[in-house]
Amino acid sequence: MDKRTFLIGILLFLLGSYSPEGWAQDDLRVRAERVYEHLLAGRGDSVYAALNDEARRQVSPAVFGDTFRQLEAQFGALKSAGAWRCDEAQGVEFYYRDVTFERYALRLLLAFDADGRMNTLRFVPVPVEAKTPSVVFDKKRMEERDITISVDSFRLPGTLTLPRVEKGRRVPCVVLVHGSGPNDRDETVGPNKPFRDLAWGLAARGIAVIRYDKRTRVYGADFVPEGRRMDMDTETCDDAVAAVELAKTLPEVAQDSIFVLGHSQGGMMAPRIARRSSAVAGIVILAGPARSLEDLLVEQSAYLLSLSGETAEARAKLDELRRQAANVKRLGSEGFNDSIPLPLGLPREYWEYLRRYHAVKEVSALSCPVLVLQGERDYQVTMQDYTLWLTGLLANRRAQLKSYPALNHLLQEGKGKSTPMEYNEARPVPAYVSEDIAGFLRGKDVR
């Protein structure tokens, strides 16, 4: 059995409530330590007794009786166990510790219901430590100042990052457009700030960068202007177009070299932003979906289920999501069932907009330069999307595409299957991503 995919007993249960509201973290750490001691001593009955009811129905006490014997047979004698830590992924609080054997290190993950009973027990490989050096702000090479993106009555605080160049010289500028959710200007996820990393990496290479807090972050549910509908224009595109207009007024920016870089959902909408603004000289699609949102939601959920192990409750949730996604595809037809909830609780007009919007068709209509970058370890937007972008850009001789074998959706380096837990580890955007983007913005070939 491949040690990198070894899962002792295939033990992962995501059942019931994950929010241990009735238990303090210290209490749960004590509970986790007891489970570990039972595993170490081969007390399978005691581990079994700590499980919630649904987990008990799926395994027997014997499964846990020789856990460490099996592990030591494969990886050598147990050498040490690290301290217990708490982390969150996909809304689930995990308690984990790293256990080191002679030939390998594994991470023990545990999670508990609100009543303190265990719903998750799993051994996984310890994540690979980031080898990418941190992106730093170099005051000798760049400067930053506050800006405001103004659209109607909305005011979005932002940051302009400028390379330090000789006075009077104008430089290319790129507007960064966020993915889904109420992102800040750095697109912060856990300890990671990919937009900040890109801004500093590009400024160090002579490129000005505009980034700003997303409207849904600044205004919450009040982000839709009076008389407008909730859709991708009011959520994303209007503000990106306004940022491009602001870039045109900056004396440091070359007017013929204003670009848009969209990440994830922002990448999907980058072609529309370019179609709406004649000032856009080209676009960068970074991990951008080329398929429908409802299909991506189902695929992502199925992937996460494959990591966690199938349970009746998890399967039922996935089946319900599939039912909702299928109903979205019937919008505008007699087959649409308005009694079926729409995915993510988003309103009908939002999904109607997305049903009309076809990202590949939009990008096919562009004549400007296009760069598509994709992480091959990305489970949220996959190489299937990359292939669709490639198909749509066959006629665009100014289009370039490149994929990175080690990168996930947040542009973090790693090995093996990407998981949500990676997003909680500080792994900066590698310098080669900024190098490729800067080269493209200057008209060079990306290799």
N, C-alpha and C positions, 0 to 999 in steps of 0.2 A: 504494500500500500504506500502511495506517495506521501511522505511525511508532511509535505506542505498543504495537503488537503485532508490530513487526518482529523477526523472528528470522532472523539471517543463515544461510541454508542449512538452517534447521530443525535445527540441530546441538545435540542434547542426547542423550547416551548414558549410561544408568545401568546399567553392565554389570559383572559380577564383583564382587570385594570392594571396599568403599569405605574400609576401614581401612588407611591406609598405614603399617602397623607396621614395615615394613622400611626406611622412609625418614624421616629427620628433617624437621621442618617447614622448616628453612632450605634443605635440599636440594630440597624440592618447590617452594619459592618460586623458586629458581634455575631449576628445570625449567619453571615457569610463565612466567618471564621469557623464556626461550628460545623457548617456543611463541609468545608475544606478538611477539617480534622477527621470527620466521619469518612470522607473519601480516602484520605491518607491511611486510615486504620482499617479500611475494608469493611466498614459498618454500613452495608448497603441498605439494611432496614431503616437505619436512622436517616439516611439521605432521602429515601423514599417517603418517610414520614414528614419531611419538610416540604414536599411538593403540594401544589394545590390539587383539587379533586380531578380536574380534567387531565392534568399531566399524569397523575397516578393511573388513570384508565389506559394510558398508552404505553406504559413500561411496567416492568416487574422489579422488585428489590434486587434481584440477582444481577441486573444490568450494572449496578453500582458497586457490587462487591469486590471486583478485581480491577477497578479503574487504574489505579497506580501500578499494579503489577503489569498490566498491558502496556502502559506508557513506558515503564522502565525497560521492558523487554524490547521495545522499539527504539527508544532514545537514550538508554543508559541510565545510570543511577541518578536519583534526584539530588541536585546540588544545593539549591536555595529556592526560597519563595520571597517575592517582594511584598511591599506594603499594599494594603487594600486601597483602592481608589474608586471614585465615583465619576461616571461620565454619562452623557446623554446622546442618543442617536435616534433620529426619527421619532422623537417624543418619548423614548423609552429610557429610563434611568437604569444603567448597568453598574454593578459593583464588580471590580475585576482586580486580579493580581497576576503577576507574571511568575511562572515557575520554570526554573532552569534545570535541565537535565544535562548529562555529559555531552550529548551530541546535538541538542536542540533546545529551544525555549518555546514554551506555550503560554497562552494567556487563558486563564479561567474566567469565564463570564457568568455572572449570576444576576437575576432580576427577580423582583418580588411583587406580589399583589398588594393592594392597599391594606389587607389584613395581615401582611407579613409572610404569607406563604409563597414558596418559590415557584415561579413559572418558567424560569430559564436556567439551564445549566449547560455550558458548552466549553470545550477547549478549542482554541484557534491558534494559529501561528502568531507570535508577537510581531506586530507591524514593523516593517523595515524603517529604520531611522532615516530621516531626511539627510541626504548628502549635499543637497543644493544649498549654496551659501545664501544667507539672508540678503534681501534687497535693501540697501541703505540710502538714506537721503544725504547727498553730497552737496554741501552748501557752496563749494567752489564750482560746481558744474550745473547747478539748478537753483531755482527759487520758486516759491509758491505764494499766491495771494488769494484772498477770498473773492468770490464772484457770486452773482445771483442770476439764476435763470428765471425769466419772467414770461408767463403765459396767462393772458386774461388777468384774473385776480390772484393767480397763484404765484408764489415766490419760493423758489427752491435754492437753498444755500449750496454752494459748490466751491470747488478749488480749481484754480488754473495753475498748472505746473509748467514752468518755462525753462528751457535750457539757457545757460549763460553764454551768450554769443556777443560778437562785436556790435556796438550801437548802430542801429539802423538796419541790421540784417533781419529779414523775415524768414520764418521757419515753417515747415508743415505743422499742421495741427490735427489731432484726432479727438473726437467726442466719444466717450465711453458710455454705452447704453446697457443697463442692467438686465439681469434675468428676472424670473418671476418672483413675486413676493415683495414686501416693503423694504427694499435694500437701501443701505446708506451709500454714500459716494464711493466708499472703498469696497463695496460688495462684501462686507464682513460676514464670514461664516466661522463661528468659533474663534480660534486665534488667527485665522487666515484672512488676509486682505488682498485678494487678487487684483482689484482695480488700483489700489495704491501701489502694489508691486509693479504693475504695468506702467503706471504713470511715471514712477521714478526710473524704471528701466528704459522707457522711451525718451524721457528728458535727458538722461545720460547719453543718449545717442542722437541728440539734436532735434527731438520732436516735442512740440508743445502738446499738452493734454488737458482736456476739460472733463471733469467728473463732478457729479452733483448728487444730492440726496433725492431718491425717487419720490414722486408725488404721493404715492400711497404710504410712504414712510412719514412725510411731513404732514399730510392732511388726513391720513387714515381713510375711513369710509366716506369722507366728504371730498374725495378727489375728482368727482365728476362735475363739470360746470353745469349751471342751470340751463335746462333745455337740451342737454346732450345726453348721450347714452353711455353706459359703461361698456367700453370695448378697448381694444388695443391702442386705438388712437388717443383716447383720453388717459389711458394708463401709461403709455410709453412714447408713441410717435410724436405727439404734439410737443412734448418737452424736448425731445431730441432735435426736432427741427428748429425750435427756439434756441437751443444751444449752438447749432450751426450758424444761425443768424448772429448770435453774440460773437462767435469766432470771427465773423466777417468784419466786425468793428474793431478788432484788436490790432493795434499797430505792429505788434510783434509777429503777426501771423500772415503767411503768404496766402493771398486770397484764392489762388488757383490750386491750393493744396490742403483743402479741408476734407477730412475723411471721417467716416463713422465706423466705430468698432462696436459690434453688438455681441454680448455673451449670452448663450442659452436663448431664452425668450427674446432678448434683445437682438441676437443674431438672426432669429427667424424674422424679425420685423425690420432688419437693416435694409433689405431691398425696398420695402415700402417707404422708409425714410428717404432713401436716395431718390425714389420716384417723386416724392413730394417736394424735394429741395434741389433746385438746379445748382446750388452752390456745392453740393457734395461731389468731390472729385473721385471718390472710390469708397468701397466698403470692405470691412474685414468681418467675416462670419466666424465667430469663435464658439465651437461646440453648439451650433445653432440647429434646432429641430427643422427637418425638412418635411416631416410627416405631421399628421393632425395631432392636436393636444390630447384628445381622448384616447388615441392609440398609444401614445407615449405613456399616459397614466396607467393603462392596463399593463403594458410591457414592464414598466418600472415596478409595479406592484408584484407581478409574477416573478421578477428577478429577486426581489427582496424575500418573497416567500420561498424561493429556491435556496436562499442562504439560511433561512431560519428553520426550515423544516415544516412540513404541511400539517396543519391541525384542522379540525372540522370548522372551528370559528374563523380561522384565517382563510380557508377555502371559501366559506360562505361570503366573506367580505369581498374577496376577489370576484366571485361569481356575480355579486350585486354590482360591483364596479363595471364588469363587462356588460351587464344588462343596461346600466345607465349610459355607457359609451355607445352601445348599439342604438339606443334611443336617440342620442344626439345626432347620429347619422341620418335619422329619419326626420329631422327638423325641416319644416316646410312641406312635408308630405302628409297624406292622410294616415300614414302608419305611425306618426308621432303620438306618443302617449303622455299627456301632460300630467298624469298622476304619478309618473316615475320621477323621482328626484334627479336633478341635473348634477353632474360630477362637481365636486369641490364646493357645492352650494352656490356656484356662480349663477347669475341671472340668465334668462333665456337670450336676451339681446347680446350678451357676451359670446355665447356659443354660436349664435347666428352669424355674428361677425367672423368668427373663426372658420365657420363652415364656408363662408364666401372667400376667405383669404387663402390663397395657394402660394406658399413661399417659393416653390421651385418655378412656378409660372412667372412670379414677380421678378425673380433674379434672371430668368431667361430673357426678359424684356430690357435688361440693362445693357448699355454699351460701355459703361465705365469699368475701370479695373476692379476685380473682385478677388479677394483672398479668402479661402476657406481653410481653417485650421481645426483639427480634431484630435482629441486624445483617444487612443485605441483601447484604453481601460475604462472609458466612460460608460457607465451603465444607464445614465439618465438620457443621454443623447448618444446614439451608437454609430458604428461604422456603416450601418444601413442608411442613416441620414446622410453621411458623408458621400456614399455612392449616389444617392439621389441628387445631391448638389452637383456632383460631377456630371451626371447625365444632363441636368438643366443648363450647365455651363459649357457644353461641348462646342457651341457656336461662338462663344465669347473668347476670342484669341488673347484677350487681356486678363483672363482668369487664371488663377493659380490655386492649387490645392496641396495640402501637406498634412500628414497624420504623424502623431508622436506615440511610439509604442508604450512608453512608460507613464503617460499622463492620464489622469482621471478627469472628471467634469470640472473640478476646481483648478485644473492645471497643476495638480500635485503629482510628483513622481512617486512611483511605487512598483510593486511586483505582484503578479497574480491577480485574482479577482478584486475589483474595487468594492468597497463596502462603505456605508454611511459613517462608520467609526473613523475612517481616515480624515473626515472633515473636521474632527475634533483635535487633530494633531497639526502642529505648526509646520507646514511645508510650503515654502515660498514658490512663486512662479519662477521657473528656471530662466536664466539669462538668455538661452537660445530662443525662447519664444519672443522676447522683446527684440532680439536681434533680427529674427525673421520678419516681424511686423515692421520694424524701422526700415529694413531693406526694401520691403514692398512699397512703403509710403514714399520712398525715394526713387521708385521706378526700377528697382533691381529685381532679378529673378530670385525666387526663394528655392533653395535646394535642400 
